[in-house]
Amino acid sequence: MRTVIAGGHGQIALRLERLLAGRGDEVAGLIRNPAQEEDLRQAGAEPVLCDLESATLEEVTAHLRGADAAVFAAGAGPGSGIERKDTVDRAAAELFAQAAERAGVRRFLVVSSMGADKEPPPDTDPVFAAYLRAKSAADAAVRAHTALDWTILRPGRLTDEPGSGLVELAEHTGRDAVSRDDVAAVLAALLDEPGTAGKTLELIGGLVPVPDAVRTVAD
């Protein structure tokens, strides 16, 4: 299987690349900074230079041709302002989904955010509110691509604790933390489970082994 990951140098993406490469899959990561290329190679991934904020649809489509799956794990990141929440967390996700559809890639995963399903409360920090709105709009745009077998994953508060391999995965889980290791493990398992297509799932740490949790939410 060949998987192309947008935001290939992100903390979750690097973990996912290691998992996929470790099981013998072919994986490529889209990055915009050439200085990150060696990190991807160390993770077992092919680095592909592509800035999703400036790339054309044709360019992104070309990077996705021949792939079996695509994962949108990009984000503007901490310290970015309201404008980049829109250009990365929304617009880049929409572009990546459109390109996947044009390239004939069916399996499409999105790393979204818990809380993206509702309007932020009035007292929410404006930048964080913009982030949640951008994620919500991106999720809606992905759902509109009926040619994609999409799954949207909304993790809880992310931590760098070692993964336990035990999670709670459901349409609604309630708020709690989850390790980035476990998010990556769930993404890898979702790639292999077509029965989760068309589902939006929340993820937190829990008591169920990742394979069982993914199997339970599959059709």
C-alpha positions in Angstrom: 0.0 0.0 0.0 1.2 3.5 -0.8 0.0 6.3 1.5 0.6 10.0 1.0 0.5 12.1 4.2 -0.1 15.9 4.1 1.8 17.6 6.9 4.5 14.9 6.7 6.7 16.5 9.4 4.0 16.8 12.0 4.3 15.0 15.3 1.5 12.5 14.5 2.6 12.2 10.8 6.1 11.2 11.7 4.8 8.5 14.1 2.4 7.2 11.4 5.2 7.1 8.8 7.3 5.0 11.1 4.4 2.6 11.7 3.5 2.3 8.0 7.1 1.9 6.9 7.8 -0.6 9.7 5.0 -2.9 8.4 6.4 -2.7 4.9 4.1 -0.1 3.3 5.3 2.6 1.0 4.7 6.1 2.5 5.4 9.6 1.3 5.1 12.9 3.3 4.3 16.3 1.9 6.5 19.0 3.4 7.4 22.5 2.5 10.7 22.9 4.2 13.7 21.0 2.6 15.4 21.0 6.0 12.9 18.4 7.1 13.7 15.9 4.4 16.1 13.8 6.4 13.7 13.5 9.3 11.2 11.9 6.9 13.8 9.5 5.5 14.7 8.5 9.0 11.1 7.7 9.6 11.1 5.5 6.5 9.1 8.0 4.3 9.8 9.6 1.0 9.9 13.4 1.4 7.9 15.3 -1.2 8.3 19.1 -1.3 4.9 20.7 -1.7 3.5 23.8 0.0 -0.3 23.2 0.2 -0.8 27.0 0.8 0.6 27.8 -2.6 0.4 24.6 -4.7 -2.1 24.2 -7.5 -4.6 21.5 -7.7 -2.7 20.0 -10.6 0.5 19.9 -8.6 -1.1 18.2 -5.6 -3.0 15.7 -7.8 0.3 14.7 -9.4 1.8 13.9 -6.0 -1.2 11.7 -5.2 -1.4 9.7 -8.4 -0.7 6.0 -7.8 -1.4 6.2 -4.1 -3.8 3.8 -2.4 -4.6 6.2 0.5 -4.1 9.8 1.7 -4.0 11.2 5.2 -4.5 14.9 5.9 -2.5 15.5 9.1 -1.4 19.1 8.4 -2.0 22.1 10.6 -0.9 25.7 11.0 0.4 24.8 14.4 0.9 26.7 17.6 1.7 30.4 17.3 0.0 30.8 13.9 -2.7 33.4 13.6 -6.3 33.4 12.4 -5.5 33.7 8.8 -3.3 30.6 8.6 -6.0 28.6 10.5 -8.0 29.2 7.4 -5.4 28.7 4.7 -3.9 25.5 6.2 -6.5 23.9 8.5 -9.4 24.5 6.0 -8.2 25.4 2.5 -5.3 23.0 2.4 -7.6 20.2 3.6 -10.1 21.0 0.9 -7.4 21.1 -1.8 -5.9 17.8 -0.6 -9.3 16.1 -0.8 -10.1 17.5 -4.2 -6.7 16.4 -5.5 -7.2 12.9 -4.0 -10.5 12.6 -5.8 -9.0 13.7 -9.1 -6.1 11.3 -8.6 -8.4 8.3 -8.0 -7.4 7.8 -4.4 -10.4 6.4 -2.5 -9.2 6.0 1.1 -8.9 9.3 2.8 -8.3 10.0 6.5 -8.5 13.4 8.2 -6.9 14.3 11.5 -9.5 16.8 12.8 -10.2 18.1 16.3 -12.6 17.3 19.1 -15.0 20.3 19.4 -15.1 20.9 15.6 -18.7 19.7 15.6 -20.1 22.8 17.3 -19.8 26.6 17.4 -17.2 27.6 20.0 -18.5 29.4 23.1 -18.4 33.2 23.1 -15.5 33.3 25.6 -13.2 31.0 23.5 -9.8 32.4 22.5 -10.3 34.0 19.0 -7.4 32.1 17.4 -8.6 28.8 18.9 -12.1 29.5 17.8 -10.9 30.2 14.3 -9.0 26.8 14.4 -12.2 24.9 15.4 -14.2 26.7 12.7 -11.6 25.9 10.1 -11.6 22.2 11.1 -15.4 22.1 11.0 -15.4 23.6 7.5 -12.7 21.3 6.3 -14.6 18.2 7.6 -17.7 19.4 5.9 -15.8 19.8 2.6 -14.3 16.4 2.9 -17.7 14.8 3.5 -18.9 16.4 0.2 -16.4 14.3 -1.8 -18.6 11.3 -2.3 -16.0 9.5 -4.4 -13.7 9.3 -1.3 -14.0 6.6 1.3 -13.3 9.2 4.0 -13.0 8.8 7.8 -12.6 11.8 10.0 -10.7 11.3 13.3 -11.2 13.8 16.1 -8.7 13.2 18.9 -8.9 14.7 22.4 -6.2 16.6 24.1 -2.9 15.4 22.6 0.0 14.3 24.8 3.5 13.0 24.3 3.1 10.2 26.8 4.1 6.7 25.5 1.2 5.0 23.7 -0.6 2.4 25.7 -2.3 0.8 22.7 -5.6 1.2 24.7 -8.2 3.7 23.5 -11.8 4.7 23.4 -13.0 5.3 19.8 -16.6 6.2 19.1 -18.9 8.7 17.5 -18.9 10.6 20.8 -16.4 9.8 23.6 -16.5 12.8 25.9 -13.4 14.9 26.4 -10.1 13.5 27.7 -6.5 13.1 26.6 -4.9 10.7 24.1 -1.3 10.2 23.3 0.1 11.0 19.8 1.4 7.4 19.7 -2.1 6.0 20.0 -3.5 8.5 17.5 -1.0 7.3 14.9 -1.7 3.6 15.8 -5.5 4.3 15.2 -4.8 6.0 11.9 -2.8 3.0 10.7 -5.6 0.6 11.7 -8.2 2.8 10.1 -6.3 2.7 6.8 -6.9 -1.1 6.8 -10.6 -1.0 7.8 -12.9 0.1 5.0 -15.9 -0.4 7.2 -15.1 2.9 8.9 -15.6 4.9 5.7 -18.2 7.7 6.1 -17.7 7.9 9.8 -16.6 10.8 12.0 -15.0 9.4 15.2 -13.7 10.8 18.4 -10.7 9.3 20.1 -9.4 9.4 23.7 -7.3 7.1 25.8 -9.3 4.1 27.1 -9.3 0.4 27.9 -9.8 -1.2 24.5 -6.9 -2.4 22.3 -6.6 -0.4 19.1 -7.4 -3.2 16.7 -10.5 -4.1 18.7 -11.6 -0.5 19.0 -11.4 0.0 15.2 -13.1 -3.3 14.5 -16.0 -2.3 16.8 -16.8 1.0 15.0 -16.6 -0.6 11.5 -19.8 -1.6 9.7 
